[in-house]
Amino acid sequence: DAKTTQPTSMDCAEGRAANLPCNHSTISGNEYVYWYRQIHSQGPQYIIHGLKNNETNEMASLIITEDRKSSTLILPHATLRDTAVYYCIVRFPRSGNTGKLIFGQGTTLQVKP
Amino acid sequence: DGGITQSPKYLFRKEGQNVTLSCEQNLNHDAMYWYRQDPGQGLRLIYYSQIVNDFQKGDIAEGYSVSREKKESFPLTVTSAQKNPTAFYLCASTSRDDYSGANVLTFGAGSRLTVL
């Protein structure tokens, strides 16, 4: 699985959009980009994933650059409950590749009142 | 509701003792994983299993052992050989045949082990 690089920490004002970047310059053609978040002392929670196109769900939007070497997770209206560590992972999605999954240190997002 | 159950949530152990952390899932997932997390750190992979009766070492397997006798269960034993076992342990699972393409990891709530 491709390695990812994320900033260590970010701040965001409550109610504003939080934009979390991720670099994955060694991504291969069939690898997806996944985002998870971990609220303190809990298990990580899935947020969103994508391959090439931009994706949106009830939690967030994912913007993937055309060359797929980087992506941005967008929380459109951050709340205090969005304070967490956000992990960007690149991996193959299907069977045969359900092996080693690598989590980096992630980005600690602090949403401030 | 389907999910992953880890137990115990908190565990204290004396040095030199082995301890087993339980991980049970009712999601019918094929692959299961154990991660370790230290304060302020990301997740590090200890062991993973893609099918019953098979498992592979992750990045930090020394001092740990696992078994996968049933699809639903993937217990982790922290042995006395693990030199720094105090940590937060997370179990996860994913389906091998997720034809939606998502193949999302589901995590348990974690087990916090403290060695006294």
Boltz contact constraints between the chains, C-beta under 6 A:
constraints:
  - contact:
      token1: [A, 43]
      token2: [B, 90]
      max_distance: 6.0
  - contact:
      token1: [A, 43]
      token2: [B, 107]
      max_distance: 6.0
  - contact:
      token1: [A, 43]
      token2: [B, 108]
      max_distance: 6.0
  - contact:
      token1: [A, 43]
      token2: [B, 109]
      max_distance: 6.0
  - contact:
      token1: [A, 43]
      token2: [B, 110]
      max_distance: 6.0
  - contact:
      token1: [A, 44]
      token2: [B, 107]
      max_distance: 6.0
  - contact:
      token1: [A, 46]
      token2: [B, 104]
      max_distance: 6.0
  - contact:
      token1: [A, 93]
      token2: [B, 101]
      max_distance: 6.0
  - contact:
      token1: [A, 93]
      token2: [B, 103]
      max_distance: 6.0
  - contact:
      token1: [A, 95]
      token2: [B, 96]
      max_distance: 6.0
  - contact:
      token1: [A, 95]
      token2: [B, 97]
      max_distance: 6.0
  - contact:
      token1: [A, 98]
      token2: [B, 31]
      max_distance: 6.0
  - contact:
      token1: [A, 98]
      token2: [B, 50]
      max_distance: 6.0
  - contact:
      token1: [A, 98]
      token2: [B, 94]
      max_distance: 6.0
  - contact:
      token1: [A, 98]
      token2: [B, 96]
      max_distance: 6.0
  - contact:
      token1: [A, 103]
      token2: [B, 42]
      max_distance: 6.0
  - contact:
      token1: [A, 103]
      token2: [B, 43]
      max_distance: 6.0
  - contact:
      token1: [A, 104]
      token2: [B, 42]
      max_distance: 6.0
  - contact:
      token1: [A, 105]
      token2: [B, 42]
      max_distance: 6.0
  - contact:
      token1: [A, 106]
      token2: [B, 42]
      max_distance: 6.0
